[in-house]
């Protein structure tokens, strides 16, 4: 049953990512990958909140929301690809800002979530 719930939550996370990506891209319409950054930062914040609220790693809610929803919602592979794309375009500063800044922002968001709920 837990595997089914994780799969459903992962599907919900992927659909949510698709919707958020579309909404942010429509509003920003730029060449910088703001949508991916927003998705990864908010997903990190949610996972940090979840980890702080449910300290037991095998907690069912933590597994369903953390592995399922957050796993489907956040997108490390897309962030990696978009960093490479920025490098290929010769936009080195943007690549460093997105790759490095995004990593720092996600860690800060996860720590903030943890601090808010633990």
Buried (B, 14 or more C-beta within 10 A) or exposed (E): EEEEBBEBBBEBBBEBBEEBBEEBBEEEEEEBBBBBBBBBBBBBBBBBBBBBBBEEEEBEEBBBBBBBBBBBBBBEEBBEEBBEBBBEEEBEEBBEBBBEEBBEBBEBBBBBBBEEBE
